[in-house]
């Protein structure tokens, strides 16, 4: 649904940590593989998943 994607992007824009927003955008909206995202960010895949977990928590906090 296009409206859902637009709403998610607006929330990503409100996130204080731009790296977190970028990780969620790459993995959830653009469909970048975890391996490719990790390479682009210069981190390990394991670290990428740690960043993703923290990013999701920050994303959720945007609604509190």
N, CA, C and O atoms as a Tripos MOL2 file, in Angstrom:
@<TRIPOS>MOLECULE
protein
  256   255    64     0     0
PROTEIN
NO_CHARGES

@<TRIPOS>ATOM
      1 N           0.8410   -1.1720    0.0000 N.3       1 UNK1
      2 CA          0.0000    0.0000    0.0000 C.3       1 UNK1
      3 C           0.8930    1.2450    0.0000 C.2       1 UNK1
      4 O           1.7640    1.3950    0.8580 O.2       1 UNK1
      5 N           0.6730    2.1140   -0.9490 N.am      2 UNK2
      6 CA          1.4970    3.3090   -1.1230 C.3       2 UNK2
      7 C           1.3800    4.2490    0.0770 C.2       2 UNK2
      8 O           2.3800    4.8320    0.4950 O.2       2 UNK2
      9 N           0.1900    4.4070    0.6330 N.am      3 UNK3
     10 CA          0.0090    5.3070    1.7760 C.3       3 UNK3
     11 C           0.7970    4.8280    2.9830 C.2       3 UNK3
     12 O           1.3600    5.6420    3.7150 O.2       3 UNK3
     13 N           0.8440    3.5340    3.1980 N.am      4 UNK4
     14 CA          1.6090    2.9860    4.3230 C.3       4 UNK4
     15 C           3.0900    3.3080    4.1440 C.2       4 UNK4
     16 O           3.7560    3.7090    5.0990 O.2       4 UNK4
     17 N           3.6060    3.1390    2.9400 N.am      5 UNK5
     18 CA          5.0140    3.4420    2.6710 C.3       5 UNK5
     19 C           5.2940    4.9230    2.9000 C.2       5 UNK5
     20 O           6.3270    5.2780    3.4690 O.2       5 UNK5
     21 N           4.3960    5.7780    2.4680 N.am      6 UNK6
     22 CA          4.5600    7.2200    2.6770 C.3       6 UNK6
     23 C           4.5800    7.5310    4.1730 C.2       6 UNK6
     24 O           5.4040    8.3250    4.6270 O.2       6 UNK6
     25 N           3.6770    6.9100    4.9470 N.am      7 UNK7
     26 CA          3.6320    7.1300    6.3890 C.3       7 UNK7
     27 C           4.9060    6.6250    7.0660 C.2       7 UNK7
     28 O           5.4200    7.2740    7.9760 O.2       7 UNK7
     29 N           5.4080    5.4920    6.6360 N.am      8 UNK8
     30 CA          6.6450    4.9470    7.2000 C.3       8 UNK8
     31 C           7.8030    5.8850    6.8900 C.2       8 UNK8
     32 O           8.6270    6.1600    7.7620 O.2       8 UNK8
     33 N           7.8740    6.3760    5.6640 N.am      9 UNK9
     34 CA          8.9480    7.3100    5.3030 C.3       9 UNK9
     35 C           8.8810    8.5890    6.1460 C.2       9 UNK9
     36 O           9.9200    9.1140    6.5480 O.2       9 UNK9
     37 N           7.6950    9.0870    6.4130 N.am     10 UNK10
     38 CA          7.5450   10.2830    7.2460 C.3      10 UNK10
     39 C           8.0630   10.0070    8.6570 C.2      10 UNK10
     40 O           8.7160   10.8570    9.2620 O.2      10 UNK10
     41 N           7.7710    8.8290    9.1690 N.am     11 UNK11
     42 CA          8.2580    8.4660   10.5020 C.3      11 UNK11
     43 C           9.7720    8.3340   10.4850 C.2      11 UNK11
     44 O          10.4340    8.7890   11.4180 O.2      11 UNK11
     45 N          10.3360    7.7270    9.4560 N.am     12 UNK12
     46 CA         11.7890    7.6180    9.3430 C.3      12 UNK12
     47 C          12.4250    9.0010    9.3340 C.2      12 UNK12
     48 O          13.4910    9.2000    9.9170 O.2      12 UNK12
     49 N          11.7810    9.9480    8.6810 N.am     13 UNK13
     50 CA         12.3080   11.3190    8.6330 C.3      13 UNK13
     51 C          12.3250   11.9670   10.0160 C.2      13 UNK13
     52 O          13.1310   12.8620   10.2690 O.2      13 UNK13
     53 N          11.4430   11.5220   10.9110 N.am     14 UNK14
     54 CA         11.3740   12.0920   12.2640 C.3      14 UNK14
     55 C          12.3590   11.4490   13.2300 C.2      14 UNK14
     56 O          12.5540   11.9520   14.3360 O.2      14 UNK14
     57 N          12.9780   10.3540   12.8330 N.am     15 UNK15
     58 CA         13.9080    9.6660   13.7330 C.3      15 UNK15
     59 C          15.1540   10.5170   13.9490 C.2      15 UNK15
     60 O          15.6920   11.1040   13.0110 O.2      15 UNK15
     61 N          15.6030   10.5730   15.2030 N.am     16 UNK16
     62 CA         16.7590   11.4100   15.5280 C.3      16 UNK16
     63 C          18.0770   10.8190   15.0390 C.2      16 UNK16
     64 O          19.0180   11.5610   14.7590 O.2      16 UNK16
     65 N          18.1560    9.5000   14.9330 N.am     17 UNK17
     66 CA         19.3850    8.8510   14.4820 C.3      17 UNK17
     67 C          19.2370    8.5280   12.9970 C.2      17 UNK17
     68 O          18.4960    7.6200   12.6220 O.2      17 UNK17
     69 N          19.9380    9.2660   12.1730 N.am     18 UNK18
     70 CA         19.8180    9.0950   10.7090 C.3      18 UNK18
     71 C          20.3110    7.7290   10.2490 C.2      18 UNK18
     72 O          19.7810    7.1690    9.2890 O.2      18 UNK18
     73 N          21.3190    7.1920   10.9240 N.am     19 UNK19
     74 CA         21.8240    5.8750   10.5460 C.3      19 UNK19
     75 C          20.7550    4.8090   10.7640 C.2      19 UNK19
     76 O          20.5840    3.9170    9.9340 O.2      19 UNK19
     77 N          20.0410    4.9030   11.8740 N.am     20 UNK20
     78 CA         18.9590    3.9580   12.1390 C.3      20 UNK20
     79 C          17.9000    4.0440   11.0390 C.2      20 UNK20
     80 O          17.4270    3.0270   10.5310 O.2      20 UNK20
     81 N          17.5430    5.2670   10.6870 N.am     21 UNK21
     82 CA         16.5440    5.4540    9.6400 C.3      21 UNK21
     83 C          17.0190    4.8600    8.3190 C.2      21 UNK21
     84 O          16.2400    4.2370    7.5980 O.2      21 UNK21
     85 N          18.2910    5.0510    8.0040 N.am     22 UNK22
     86 CA         18.8470    4.5160    6.7590 C.3      22 UNK22
     87 C          18.8280    2.9980    6.7510 C.2      22 UNK22
     88 O          18.5100    2.3860    5.7320 O.2      22 UNK22
     89 N          19.1630    2.3880    7.8740 N.am     23 UNK23
     90 CA         19.1480    0.9250    7.9620 C.3      23 UNK23
     91 C          17.7390    0.3940    7.7240 C.2      23 UNK23
     92 O          17.5550   -0.5410    6.9440 O.2      23 UNK23
     93 N          16.7560    0.9700    8.3760 N.am     24 UNK24
     94 CA         15.3780    0.5180    8.1760 C.3      24 UNK24
     95 C          14.9150    0.7500    6.7440 C.2      24 UNK24
     96 O          14.2400   -0.0990    6.1630 O.2      24 UNK24
     97 N          15.2730    1.8900    6.1760 N.am     25 UNK25
     98 CA         14.9070    2.1790    4.7940 C.3      25 UNK25
     99 C          15.5100    1.1380    3.8470 C.2      25 UNK25
    100 O          14.8210    0.6060    2.9760 O.2      25 UNK25
    101 N          16.7900    0.8570    4.0270 N.am     26 UNK26
    102 CA         17.4470   -0.1170    3.1390 C.3      26 UNK26
    103 C          16.8350   -1.5060    3.2730 C.2      26 UNK26
    104 O          16.5060   -2.1480    2.2750 O.2      26 UNK26
    105 N          16.6860   -1.9620    4.5110 N.am     27 UNK27
    106 CA         16.2550   -3.3430    4.7260 C.3      27 UNK27
    107 C          14.7590   -3.5530    4.5270 C.2      27 UNK27
    108 O          14.3470   -4.5780    3.9830 O.2      27 UNK27
    109 N          13.9500   -2.6050    4.9590 N.am     28 UNK28
    110 CA         12.5020   -2.8220    4.9580 C.3      28 UNK28
    111 C          11.7870   -2.2530    3.7400 C.2      28 UNK28
    112 O          10.8180   -2.8400    3.2570 O.2      28 UNK28
    113 N          12.2580   -1.1130    3.2420 N.am     29 UNK29
    114 CA         11.5450   -0.4810    2.1300 C.3      29 UNK29
    115 C          12.2020   -0.7330    0.7790 C.2      29 UNK29
    116 O          11.5130   -0.9890   -0.2090 O.2      29 UNK29
    117 N          13.5150   -0.6640    0.7320 N.am     30 UNK30
    118 CA         14.2060   -0.8260   -0.5530 C.3      30 UNK30
    119 C          14.5970   -2.2700   -0.8520 C.2      30 UNK30
    120 O          14.9790   -2.5860   -1.9780 O.2      30 UNK30
    121 N          14.5050   -3.1430    0.1400 N.am     31 UNK31
    122 CA         14.7900   -4.5560   -0.0930 C.3      31 UNK31
    123 C          16.2570   -4.8880   -0.2910 C.2      31 UNK31
    124 O          16.5880   -5.8850   -0.9330 O.2      31 UNK31
    125 N          17.1420   -4.0610    0.2560 N.am     32 UNK32
    126 CA         18.5720   -4.3330    0.1740 C.3      32 UNK32
    127 C          18.8660   -5.5330    1.0750 C.2      32 UNK32
    128 O          18.3420   -5.6160    2.1860 O.2      32 UNK32
    129 N          19.6890   -6.4490    0.6080 N.am     33 UNK33
    130 CA         20.0240   -7.6180    1.4150 C.3      33 UNK33
    131 C          20.8460   -7.1850    2.6230 C.2      33 UNK33
    132 O          21.5400   -6.1710    2.5680 O.2      33 UNK33
    133 N          20.7720   -7.9500    3.7190 N.am     34 UNK34
    134 CA         21.5840   -7.6090    4.9010 C.3      34 UNK34
    135 C          23.0780   -7.5710    4.5770 C.2      34 UNK34
    136 O          23.7980   -6.7170    5.0930 O.2      34 UNK34
    137 N          23.5370   -8.4650    3.7490 N.am     35 UNK35
    138 CA         24.9490   -8.4840    3.3870 C.3      35 UNK35
    139 C          25.3560   -7.2160    2.6470 C.2      35 UNK35
    140 O          26.4080   -6.6390    2.9200 O.2      35 UNK35
    141 N          24.5250   -6.7910    1.7200 N.am     36 UNK36
    142 CA         24.8170   -5.5770    0.9450 C.3      36 UNK36
    143 C          24.7210   -4.3370    1.8320 C.2      36 UNK36
    144 O          25.5620   -3.4420    1.7430 O.2      36 UNK36
    145 N          23.7030   -4.2850    2.6840 N.am     37 UNK37
    146 CA         23.5500   -3.1420    3.5960 C.3      37 UNK37
    147 C          24.7570   -3.0360    4.5220 C.2      37 UNK37
    148 O          25.2750   -1.9420    4.7480 O.2      37 UNK37
    149 N          25.2010   -4.1630    5.0540 N.am     38 UNK38
    150 CA         26.3700   -4.1670    5.9330 C.3      38 UNK38
    151 C          27.6000   -3.6700    5.1830 C.2      38 UNK38
    152 O          28.3860   -2.8880    5.7190 O.2      38 UNK38
    153 N          27.7630   -4.1190    3.9580 N.am     39 UNK39
    154 CA         28.9030   -3.6830    3.1510 C.3      39 UNK39
    155 C          28.8470   -2.1820    2.9150 C.2      39 UNK39
    156 O          29.8600   -1.4960    3.0530 O.2      39 UNK39
    157 N          27.6770   -1.6630    2.5600 N.am     40 UNK40
    158 CA         27.5250   -0.2370    2.2840 C.3      40 UNK40
    159 C          27.7980    0.6160    3.5250 C.2      40 UNK40
    160 O          28.3160    1.7280    3.4220 O.2      40 UNK40
    161 N          27.4470    0.0880    4.6900 N.am     41 UNK41
    162 CA         27.6310    0.8300    5.9360 C.3      41 UNK41
    163 C          28.9920    0.5800    6.5790 C.2      41 UNK41
    164 O          29.3710    1.2620    7.5310 O.2      41 UNK41
    165 N          29.7160   -0.3940    6.0570 N.am     42 UNK42
    166 CA         31.0330   -0.6970    6.5980 C.3      42 UNK42
    167 C          30.9930   -1.3910    7.9440 C.2      42 UNK42
    168 O          31.8500   -1.1660    8.7980 O.2      42 UNK42
    169 N          29.9810   -2.2470    8.1290 N.am     43 UNK43
    170 CA         29.8470   -3.0010    9.3800 C.3      43 UNK43
    171 C          29.6640   -4.4760    9.0510 C.2      43 UNK43
    172 O          29.4390   -4.8450    7.8980 O.2      43 UNK43
    173 N          29.7630   -5.3130   10.0800 N.am     44 UNK44
    174 CA         29.4920   -6.7340    9.8830 C.3      44 UNK44
    175 C          27.9830   -6.9580    9.8360 C.2      44 UNK44
    176 O          27.2060   -6.1110   10.2770 O.2      44 UNK44
    177 N          27.5820   -8.0930    9.3020 N.am     45 UNK45
    178 CA         26.1510   -8.4190    9.2630 C.3      45 UNK45
    179 C          25.6090   -8.5340   10.6880 C.2      45 UNK45
    180 O          24.4940   -8.0940   10.9690 O.2      45 UNK45
    181 N          26.3970   -9.1230   11.5840 N.am     46 UNK46
    182 CA         25.9550   -9.2380   12.9800 C.3      46 UNK46
    183 C          25.7230   -7.8540   13.5890 C.2      46 UNK46
    184 O          24.7330   -7.6430   14.2890 O.2      46 UNK46
    185 N          26.6230   -6.9190   13.3270 N.am     47 UNK47
    186 CA         26.4570   -5.5560   13.8440 C.3      47 UNK47
    187 C          25.2580   -4.8860   13.1950 C.2      47 UNK47
    188 O          24.5460   -4.1250   13.8490 O.2      47 UNK47
    189 N          25.0290   -5.1570   11.9280 N.am     48 UNK48
    190 CA         23.8670   -4.5920   11.2390 C.3      48 UNK48
    191 C          22.5780   -4.9980   11.9440 C.2      48 UNK48
    192 O          21.6780   -4.1760   12.1170 O.2      48 UNK48
    193 N          22.4860   -6.2660   12.3510 N.am     49 UNK49
    194 CA         21.2800   -6.7210   13.0490 C.3      49 UNK49
    195 C          21.1320   -6.0400   14.4080 C.2      49 UNK49
    196 O          20.0090   -5.7780   14.8390 O.2      49 UNK49
    197 N          22.2320   -5.7500   15.0880 N.am     50 UNK50
    198 CA         22.1630   -4.9870   16.3420 C.3      50 UNK50
    199 C          21.6570   -3.5730   16.0820 C.2      50 UNK50
    200 O          20.8280   -3.0550   16.8300 O.2      50 UNK50
    201 N          22.1610   -2.9530   15.0180 N.am     51 UNK51
    202 CA         21.7080   -1.6130   14.6420 C.3      51 UNK51
    203 C          20.2280   -1.6510   14.2840 C.2      51 UNK51
    204 O          19.4680   -0.7680   14.6800 O.2      51 UNK51
    205 N          19.8190   -2.6720   13.5380 N.am     52 UNK52
    206 CA         18.4160   -2.8000   13.1330 C.3      52 UNK52
    207 C          17.5060   -2.9100   14.3520 C.2      52 UNK52
    208 O          16.4500   -2.2780   14.3910 O.2      52 UNK52
    209 N          17.9030   -3.7090   15.3530 N.am     53 UNK53
    210 CA         17.1080   -3.8700   16.5700 C.3      53 UNK53
    211 C          16.9330   -2.5280   17.2790 C.2      53 UNK53
    212 O          15.8270   -2.1780   17.6910 O.2      53 UNK53
    213 N          18.0280   -1.7800   17.4200 N.am     54 UNK54
    214 CA         17.9410   -0.4690   18.0660 C.3      54 UNK54
    215 C          17.1090    0.4980   17.2140 C.2      54 UNK54
    216 O          16.3680    1.3240   17.7470 O.2      54 UNK54
    217 N          17.2390    0.3860   15.8940 N.am     55 UNK55
    218 CA         16.4770    1.2550   14.9880 C.3      55 UNK55
    219 C          14.9840    0.9980   15.1080 C.2      55 UNK55
    220 O          14.1850    1.9340   15.1150 O.2      55 UNK55
    221 N          14.6120   -0.2660   15.2030 N.am     56 UNK56
    222 CA         13.1830   -0.5980   15.3500 C.3      56 UNK56
    223 C          12.6510   -0.0310   16.6550 C.2      56 UNK56
    224 O          11.5420    0.5030   16.6960 O.2      56 UNK56
    225 N          13.4410   -0.1430   17.7320 N.am     57 UNK57
    226 CA         13.0030    0.4170   19.0210 C.3      57 UNK57
    227 C          12.8120    1.9270   18.9190 C.2      57 UNK57
    228 O          11.8390    2.4610   19.4500 O.2      57 UNK57
    229 N          13.7320    2.6240   18.2400 N.am     58 UNK58
    230 CA         13.5810    4.0640   18.0830 C.3      58 UNK58
    231 C          12.3760    4.3910   17.2030 C.2      58 UNK58
    232 O          11.6430    5.3380   17.4860 O.2      58 UNK58
    233 N          12.1680    3.6230   16.1490 N.am     59 UNK59
    234 CA         11.0170    3.8160   15.2640 C.3      59 UNK59
    235 C           9.7160    3.7210   16.0710 C.2      59 UNK59
    236 O           8.8330    4.5700   15.9540 O.2      59 UNK59
    237 N           9.6210    2.6770   16.8860 N.am     60 UNK60
    238 CA          8.4200    2.4830   17.7040 C.3      60 UNK60
    239 C           8.2360    3.6520   18.6780 C.2      60 UNK60
    240 O           7.1100    4.0880   18.9190 O.2      60 UNK60
    241 N           9.3260    4.1500   19.2290 N.am     61 UNK61
    242 CA          9.2270    5.2600   20.1990 C.3      61 UNK61
    243 C           8.6780    6.5340   19.5510 C.2      61 UNK61
    244 O           8.2010    7.4260   20.2530 O.2      61 UNK61
    245 N           8.7390    6.6260   18.2360 N.am     62 UNK62
    246 CA          8.1780    7.7970   17.5380 C.3      62 UNK62
    247 C           6.6530    7.8710   17.7040 C.2      62 UNK62
    248 O           6.0490    8.9170   17.4650 O.2      62 UNK62
    249 N           6.0360    6.7520   18.1140 N.am     63 UNK63
    250 CA          4.5840    6.7080   18.2580 C.3      63 UNK63
    251 C           4.1310    6.8240   19.7090 C.2      63 UNK63
    252 O           2.9350    6.7970   19.9990 O.2      63 UNK63
    253 N           5.0880    6.9530   20.6080 N.am     64 UNK64
    254 CA          4.7180    7.0250   22.0370 C.3      64 UNK64
    255 C           4.5380    8.4710   22.4650 C.2      64 UNK64
    256 O           4.2270    8.7370   23.6260 O.2      64 UNK64
@<TRIPOS>BOND
     1     1     2 1
     2     2     3 1
     3     3     4 2
     4     3     5 am
     5     5     6 1
     6     6     7 1
     7     7     8 2
     8     7     9 am
     9     9    10 1
    10    10    11 1
    11    11    12 2
    12    11    13 am
    13    13    14 1
    14    14    15 1
    15    15    16 2
    16    15    17 am
    17    17    18 1
    18    18    19 1
    19    19    20 2
    20    19    21 am
    21    21    22 1
    22    22    23 1
    23    23    24 2
    24    23    25 am
    25    25    26 1
    26    26    27 1
    27    27    28 2
    28    27    29 am
    29    29    30 1
    30    30    31 1
    31    31    32 2
    32    31    33 am
    33    33    34 1
    34    34    35 1
    35    35    36 2
    36    35    37 am
    37    37    38 1
    38    38    39 1
    39    39    40 2
    40    39    41 am
    41    41    42 1
    42    42    43 1
    43    43    44 2
    44    43    45 am
    45    45    46 1
    46    46    47 1
    47    47    48 2
    48    47    49 am
    49    49    50 1
    50    50    51 1
    51    51    52 2
    52    51    53 am
    53    53    54 1
    54    54    55 1
    55    55    56 2
    56    55    57 am
    57    57    58 1
    58    58    59 1
    59    59    60 2
    60    59    61 am
    61    61    62 1
    62    62    63 1
    63    63    64 2
    64    63    65 am
    65    65    66 1
    66    66    67 1
    67    67    68 2
    68    67    69 am
    69    69    70 1
    70    70    71 1
    71    71    72 2
    72    71    73 am
    73    73    74 1
    74    74    75 1
    75    75    76 2
    76    75    77 am
    77    77    78 1
    78    78    79 1
    79    79    80 2
    80    79    81 am
    81    81    82 1
    82    82    83 1
    83    83    84 2
    84    83    85 am
    85    85    86 1
    86    86    87 1
    87    87    88 2
    88    87    89 am
    89    89    90 1
    90    90    91 1
    91    91    92 2
    92    91    93 am
    93    93    94 1
    94    94    95 1
    95    95    96 2
    96    95    97 am
    97    97    98 1
    98    98    99 1
    99    99   100 2
   100    99   101 am
   101   101   102 1
   102   102   103 1
   103   103   104 2
   104   103   105 am
   105   105   106 1
   106   106   107 1
   107   107   108 2
   108   107   109 am
   109   109   110 1
   110   110   111 1
   111   111   112 2
   112   111   113 am
   113   113   114 1
   114   114   115 1
   115   115   116 2
   116   115   117 am
   117   117   118 1
   118   118   119 1
   119   119   120 2
   120   119   121 am
   121   121   122 1
   122   122   123 1
   123   123   124 2
   124   123   125 am
   125   125   126 1
   126   126   127 1
   127   127   128 2
   128   127   129 am
   129   129   130 1
   130   130   131 1
   131   131   132 2
   132   131   133 am
   133   133   134 1
   134   134   135 1
   135   135   136 2
   136   135   137 am
   137   137   138 1
   138   138   139 1
   139   139   140 2
   140   139   141 am
   141   141   142 1
   142   142   143 1
   143   143   144 2
   144   143   145 am
   145   145   146 1
   146   146   147 1
   147   147   148 2
   148   147   149 am
   149   149   150 1
   150   150   151 1
   151   151   152 2
   152   151   153 am
   153   153   154 1
   154   154   155 1
   155   155   156 2
   156   155   157 am
   157   157   158 1
   158   158   159 1
   159   159   160 2
   160   159   161 am
   161   161   162 1
   162   162   163 1
   163   163   164 2
   164   163   165 am
   165   165   166 1
   166   166   167 1
   167   167   168 2
   168   167   169 am
   169   169   170 1
   170   170   171 1
   171   171   172 2
   172   171   173 am
   173   173   174 1
   174   174   175 1
   175   175   176 2
   176   175   177 am
   177   177   178 1
   178   178   179 1
   179   179   180 2
   180   179   181 am
   181   181   182 1
   182   182   183 1
   183   183   184 2
   184   183   185 am
   185   185   186 1
   186   186   187 1
   187   187   188 2
   188   187   189 am
   189   189   190 1
   190   190   191 1
   191   191   192 2
   192   191   193 am
   193   193   194 1
   194   194   195 1
   195   195   196 2
   196   195   197 am
   197   197   198 1
   198   198   199 1
   199   199   200 2
   200   199   201 am
   201   201   202 1
   202   202   203 1
   203   203   204 2
   204   203   205 am
   205   205   206 1
   206   206   207 1
   207   207   208 2
   208   207   209 am
   209   209   210 1
   210   210   211 1
   211   211   212 2
   212   211   213 am
   213   213   214 1
   214   214   215 1
   215   215   216 2
   216   215   217 am
   217   217   218 1
   218   218   219 1
   219   219   220 2
   220   219   221 am
   221   221   222 1
   222   222   223 1
   223   223   224 2
   224   223   225 am
   225   225   226 1
   226   226   227 1
   227   227   228 2
   228   227   229 am
   229   229   230 1
   230   230   231 1
   231   231   232 2
   232   231   233 am
   233   233   234 1
   234   234   235 1
   235   235   236 2
   236   235   237 am
   237   237   238 1
   238   238   239 1
   239   239   240 2
   240   239   241 am
   241   241   242 1
   242   242   243 1
   243   243   244 2
   244   243   245 am
   245   245   246 1
   246   246   247 1
   247   247   248 2
   248   247   249 am
   249   249   250 1
   250   250   251 1
   251   251   252 2
   252   251   253 am
   253   253   254 1
   254   254   255 1
   255   255   256 2
@<TRIPOS>SUBSTRUCTURE
     1 UNK1         2 RESIDUE 1 A UNK
     2 UNK2         6 RESIDUE 1 A UNK
     3 UNK3        10 RESIDUE 1 A UNK
     4 UNK4        14 RESIDUE 1 A UNK
     5 UNK5        18 RESIDUE 1 A UNK
     6 UNK6        22 RESIDUE 1 A UNK
     7 UNK7        26 RESIDUE 1 A UNK
     8 UNK8        30 RESIDUE 1 A UNK
     9 UNK9        34 RESIDUE 1 A UNK
    10 UNK10       38 RESIDUE 1 A UNK
    11 UNK11       42 RESIDUE 1 A UNK
    12 UNK12       46 RESIDUE 1 A UNK
    13 UNK13       50 RESIDUE 1 A UNK
    14 UNK14       54 RESIDUE 1 A UNK
    15 UNK15       58 RESIDUE 1 A UNK
    16 UNK16       62 RESIDUE 1 A UNK
    17 UNK17       66 RESIDUE 1 A UNK
    18 UNK18       70 RESIDUE 1 A UNK
    19 UNK19       74 RESIDUE 1 A UNK
    20 UNK20       78 RESIDUE 1 A UNK
    21 UNK21       82 RESIDUE 1 A UNK
    22 UNK22       86 RESIDUE 1 A UNK
    23 UNK23       90 RESIDUE 1 A UNK
    24 UNK24       94 RESIDUE 1 A UNK
    25 UNK25       98 RESIDUE 1 A UNK
    26 UNK26      102 RESIDUE 1 A UNK
    27 UNK27      106 RESIDUE 1 A UNK
    28 UNK28      110 RESIDUE 1 A UNK
    29 UNK29      114 RESIDUE 1 A UNK
    30 UNK30      118 RESIDUE 1 A UNK
    31 UNK31      122 RESIDUE 1 A UNK
    32 UNK32      126 RESIDUE 1 A UNK
    33 UNK33      130 RESIDUE 1 A UNK
    34 UNK34      134 RESIDUE 1 A UNK
    35 UNK35      138 RESIDUE 1 A UNK
    36 UNK36      142 RESIDUE 1 A UNK
    37 UNK37      146 RESIDUE 1 A UNK
    38 UNK38      150 RESIDUE 1 A UNK
    39 UNK39      154 RESIDUE 1 A UNK
    40 UNK40      158 RESIDUE 1 A UNK
    41 UNK41      162 RESIDUE 1 A UNK
    42 UNK42      166 RESIDUE 1 A UNK
    43 UNK43      170 RESIDUE 1 A UNK
    44 UNK44      174 RESIDUE 1 A UNK
    45 UNK45      178 RESIDUE 1 A UNK
    46 UNK46      182 RESIDUE 1 A UNK
    47 UNK47      186 RESIDUE 1 A UNK
    48 UNK48      190 RESIDUE 1 A UNK
    49 UNK49      194 RESIDUE 1 A UNK
    50 UNK50      198 RESIDUE 1 A UNK
    51 UNK51      202 RESIDUE 1 A UNK
    52 UNK52      206 RESIDUE 1 A UNK
    53 UNK53      210 RESIDUE 1 A UNK
    54 UNK54      214 RESIDUE 1 A UNK
    55 UNK55      218 RESIDUE 1 A UNK
    56 UNK56      222 RESIDUE 1 A UNK
    57 UNK57      226 RESIDUE 1 A UNK
    58 UNK58      230 RESIDUE 1 A UNK
    59 UNK59      234 RESIDUE 1 A UNK
    60 UNK60      238 RESIDUE 1 A UNK
    61 UNK61      242 RESIDUE 1 A UNK
    62 UNK62      246 RESIDUE 1 A UNK
    63 UNK63      250 RESIDUE 1 A UNK
    64 UNK64      254 RESIDUE 1 A UNK
